[in-house]
Amino acid sequence: MQFINTQIKAGIWQGDLADAGDAAPDLRITHLGQPLDVTCEKDPAHDIWRVSVSIPTALISDGLQTFVVSDSSGRTLSTFSIIAGEPLADDLRAEISLLRNELDLLQVAFRRHCAEN
């Protein structure tokens, strides 16, 4: 089984599950170990299962929220995350600053290398 497409639209996460057979897959989607209600609908035209879960508004908060999609044996098939809030802005600014500094170092090293050759 493998997920071939995932998206979040209007508070509902959706994924397409391929190679899952004809019987409805026994999937679990959890957030911090708490299960969510999963819906699986067969799409016979494409031979996939359309998997969806409504994301409760109580689970949307500042920071990174990760959801885990697993099968009945507990094997992780996929994950999806929601990132929100002000703490994220500071993290992104710091990462962009580090990337700019590294790019500057690479430019200097590349120019030095070109000048030597």
Secondary structure, DSSP 8 states (H G I E B T S, - for coil): -EEEEEEEETTEEEEEEES--SS----EEEETTEEE-EEEEEETTTTEEEEEEE--GGG--SEEEEEEEE-TT--EEEEEEEEESHHHHHHHHHHHHHHHHHHHHHHHHHHHHHHH-
